Amino acid sequence: MNFDDTPQEAAFRAEARAWIAANAPKQYEEELRKSSLGGTVLKNVNILEVAKAWQKKKADAGWACLHWPKEYGGRGSSSIECVIWQQEEGPFGKLSGMFFIGHGMCGPTIMAFAGEAEKKKYLPPLASGEKVWCQLFSEPAGGSDIAGLRTRAEKRGDNWIINGQKIWTSGAHYSDYGILLTRTDPAVAKHKGLTMFFLDMKSPGVEIRPIKQASGASDFNEVYFADVTIPDSQRLGAVNDGWNVSLTTLMNERMSIGAGVSTGFPELFDFCNSLMLEDGPAIQDRSVRSRLANYAVKASGLKYTSMRAISALSNGERPGPENSIGKLVLGAMLQDIASYAMDLEGAAGALTSADEEIVNGQFQQMLLTSPSMRIAGGTDEILRNIIAERVLGLPGDIRVDKDVPFNKIPTKGR
Amino acid sequence: MNFDFSDEQKQMRDAARQSLAEKCPPKAVREVLDGKATHDKALWAGLAEMGFLGVAIPEEFGGAGAGHLELCVIAEEMGRALAPVRFSSTVYLAAEALLLAGSDAQKQKWLPKIAAGEAIGTLALFEGKGNPAPQGIKLQASGGTLNGVKKPVPDGAIADFAVVAARTGSTRRDADISLSLVDLKAGGVEARALTNIDPTHGQAELTFKNAKAEPLGAAGEGWGILTQVLDRAAVLMAFEQLGGSDRALEMGRDYALDRIAFGRPIGSFQAVKHILADMYVSATLARSNCYYSAWALSTNAADFPEAAAAARISATQAFQHCSKNNIQVHGGMGFTWESDCHIYYRRANATAVALGSLSYWERQLIDRMRKKNAA
């Protein structure tokens, strides 16, 4: 066991640190440091542009998607080097939010299932942020039960014709490409008739409508497909093997969501350190300390859990279902931290006006955004099922639709 | 960087698990639980023979000279097996205090005996209700003798010697506390066994009447040493709690797989699955905090005090969470004397308050984080 750098790792860290010091957009550092979930917003500039510029700069110098092979736009780095990079990138890493799905999920899926020519063509611009990708899985009829999706793909010559609707598609409105899970055979059991593709989001017949979220923001969308054509060369994996392909994507999704999002604890700790309550500094209050300590050990527990997962990866193990715990713990924790910080502020905790500079409204934003963390990328309940079934080995739920042809499954409750 | 135990350490864990399964079956734990023995003497001798008691004691003092990472590995297995022996008092508290502050002669006298299983040691710190604090120590040390009362003292009724926290000045300051080393068999100390929620680990009241004592460490430095001893013991105890958490989780999982209700294994119901998934989550967070603290202890890292508090809190929470929900998954069967569920529950809640309860460690953690941030 060794949590220190080896000489080689120390050299890598020094190189990364020097490059970041010389190249990062320093003018946004303070704002980025203070922003947390739901609040990564830069005043007076378009954050998407800042993010793309930083990503391109990293890619040009060989610091993008570090663990990807060089020929696909990465650096061929070890998992440990990726951790070192993340530690060094610090608040500038928050600029990577818009590339999360592309780098964390679409990229690995393309790498595992696309042909060589496609990989060479599509992966480098994905790594450099010049092209942004989204993931088109969820549907009105298939959220947690993702295999219940109904978007049809029908073969016509060398092409596939897509008709249907996706929902909760993060970033579809600024994406160039997407990976798309469709139904190709409705006459077999639901998991057995799915096929995965990728497509150009500007294809004729694709219509994107933003969803106004409970938080007031619009990060995700409905996406409609009306006779959209996809060439067979953009199929990922075998026809009707889409379920297996999607498992690769989803496992990477849970891994990356868990690893990449801040816990909210450092923000709460700073906040409590400077807050005065009626009878003295908040940090001297026994109950405040107790709450803080509880969050602190969750935050450190998550940090070291992901480090242990990385050790397992570097010993050649695959990312497993154990990684589901990251997002499960984070979602509830962010929500809890947000309401606790507001509690400490009393009635003023409800205010979100811009002049409430004491916290910049960050906990209020966190409160309003955090419900989505417990739903997106697998609900808390689905994650608990995954841990129970695939880590602890408990029996699967009784699935009444398991061996029923998809087109014979009831579609209405009552 | 490498965030896992080495292959050798894992082999050691497997060997410890196997020998504890043979030498410490549930039947042996029950002997002590039911009051038929104060502790498992055969197991104690076996642990000495396998070198587990002196894992972290240097070779020059009769130990194996391996180190604290190895001791953490053994501690986890002791917790998993619910070993009814004086491991934590002797090895985590007494031996660590000697290693930190003992003179060469003191080390030569006691450490080889600990490693050989010939002496049981303990730390006499508490004086009734309350968490560790200098003002809580009233027992007086003067002229080489001690006068006062300590309770609870872990394994106090059967210990051969004790490290005793005593008052050598009259203020609330740290500098008024010093440590003493007392041979409990030399007279002047009366021991009275106390009942407690975990009968597999004894507690006692020790009354010191002009008991002969020699100083351990410099006068006035007792509180500082004590804090370090508690930090080290916190990490080792956290591993013991971790072993208990994992075993409680396994018991719950196994029962959920075997028990049929409504025509199916109860483990196929989401209500039961989710209880078990949450147990896994708390045990995993604790494990990760424990690993970091073990490394920080073994390398004397600058943030060790913070890491120790975090591991202690996390492992305490996990063991309490896993042991109580293990009973819940078992239903009525889990609430019988016959089932082992309650032994884990008892151990979890007894270890939660030993070494200072959660509120002590929460305070330590936040203070230490603030200190680090300020630096």
Contacts between the chains, C-beta under 8 A, distances in Angstrom:
chain1	res1	chain2	res2	distance
A	1	B	2	6.3
A	1	B	3	6.7
A	1	B	4	6.4
A	1	B	5	5.8
A	1	B	6	7.1
A	1	B	9	7.9
A	1	B	69	6.2
A	1	B	291	6.7
A	1	B	294	6.8
A	1	B	295	4.8
A	1	B	298	7.6
A	2	B	1	6.1
A	2	B	2	5.1
A	2	B	295	6.9
A	3	B	1	6.1
A	3	B	3	6.7
A	3	B	292	6.5
A	3	B	295	5.1
A	3	B	296	7.7
A	3	B	301	7.8
A	4	B	1	6.9
A	4	B	299	7.5
A	5	B	1	6.4
A	6	B	1	7.3
A	9	B	1	6.2
A	80	B	1	5.3
A	83	B	1	7.4
A	269	B	369	7.0
A	269	B	373	7.9
A	273	B	370	6.9
A	273	B	373	7.4
A	283	B	366	7.0
A	283	B	370	6.8
A	286	B	359	7.1
A	286	B	363	7.6
A	289	B	362	5.4
A	289	B	363	5.6
A	289	B	366	4.5
A	290	B	358	7.7
A	290	B	359	6.7
A	290	B	362	4.9
A	292	B	362	7.9
A	292	B	366	5.5
A	293	B	309	7.8
A	293	B	313	5.9
A	293	B	361	7.4
A	293	B	362	3.7
A	293	B	363	7.9
A	293	B	365	4.7
A	293	B	366	5.7
A	294	B	313	7.6
A	294	B	317	7.9
A	294	B	362	7.6
A	296	B	310	6.5
A	296	B	365	6.0
A	296	B	366	7.5
A	296	B	369	6.7
A	297	B	285	7.1
A	297	B	289	5.9
A	297	B	310	4.9
A	297	B	313	4.9
A	297	B	314	4.3
A	297	B	317	7.5
A	297	B	365	7.5
A	298	B	285	6.2
A	300	B	288	7.7
A	300	B	289	5.7
A	300	B	292	7.1
A	300	B	310	5.2
A	300	B	314	7.9
A	301	B	284	7.5
A	301	B	285	3.1
A	301	B	286	6.9
A	301	B	288	4.9
A	301	B	289	5.0
A	301	B	310	8.0
A	301	B	314	5.7
A	302	B	285	6.9
A	302	B	288	7.6
A	303	B	288	7.7
A	304	B	3	6.8
A	304	B	288	3.6
A	304	B	289	6.3
A	304	B	291	6.2
A	304	B	292	4.9
A	305	B	284	6.0
A	305	B	285	6.6
A	305	B	287	7.9
A	305	B	288	4.3
A	307	B	1	7.6
A	307	B	3	4.5
A	307	B	288	7.6
A	308	B	3	4.7
A	308	B	4	6.5
A	308	B	287	7.9
A	308	B	288	5.9
A	308	B	291	6.8
A	310	B	3	7.2
A	311	B	1	7.7
A	311	B	2	5.7
A	311	B	3	4.3
A	311	B	4	4.9
A	312	B	4	7.6
A	315	B	4	7.8
A	322	B	284	7.3
A	325	B	280	7.5
A	325	B	281	5.1
A	325	B	284	5.8
A	325	B	285	7.8
A	328	B	281	6.4
A	329	B	281	6.3
A	329	B	285	7.1
A	381	B	270	7.2
A	381	B	274	7.2
A	383	B	277	7.7
A	384	B	270	7.7
A	384	B	273	6.4
A	384	B	274	4.5
A	384	B	277	3.9
A	384	B	278	7.1
A	385	B	270	6.6
A	385	B	273	6.2
A	385	B	274	7.9
A	385	B	277	7.6
A	387	B	277	4.1
A	387	B	280	5.5
A	387	B	281	7.2
A	388	B	267	7.5
A	388	B	273	3.6
A	388	B	274	7.0
A	388	B	276	5.6
A	388	B	277	4.6
A	388	B	280	7.9
A	389	B	273	7.3
A	391	B	280	6.3
A	392	B	249	7.9
A	392	B	253	5.1
A	392	B	276	5.8
A	392	B	277	7.2
A	392	B	280	6.2
A	393	B	253	7.3
A	393	B	257	7.5
A	394	B	253	6.9
A	394	B	256	6.2
A	394	B	257	6.8
A	394	B	265	7.8
A	394	B	267	4.0
A	394	B	268	6.8
A	394	B	272	8.0
A	394	B	273	5.5
A	394	B	276	6.8
A	395	B	257	7.4
A	395	B	264	7.6
A	395	B	265	5.5
A	395	B	267	5.9
A	395	B	268	4.2
A	396	B	268	7.1
A	397	B	268	6.3
A	397	B	270	6.7
A	398	B	264	7.0
A	398	B	268	6.7
